Amino acid sequence: MNWWQRLTTFLREVAVETKKVTWPSRDEVVATTVVVIAASFIFGIFLYVCDLAFFRLVDWVIKFFS
């Protein structure tokens, strides 16, 4: 089997498998997108607060021992 036959077989199989996929509705996509954006903001704020706390702690330790 040459490369052209393998390519066409592969593309046919991809088309068949793609038809089996259950695509989400628009509402599901919007809902999960909102969840991802909200979680990103929450984790971003949490990491910012942790970074600020560690920075202040290290600064305090350096000032305390110097």
Contacts in CASP RR format, 6 or more apart in sequence:
PFRMAT RR
TARGET T0000
AUTHOR 0000-0000-0000
METHOD contacts of the structure
MODEL  1
MNWWQRLTTFLREVAVETKKVTWPSRDEVVATTVVVIAASFIFGIFLYVC
DLAFFRLVDWVIKFFS
24 32 0 8 1.000
END
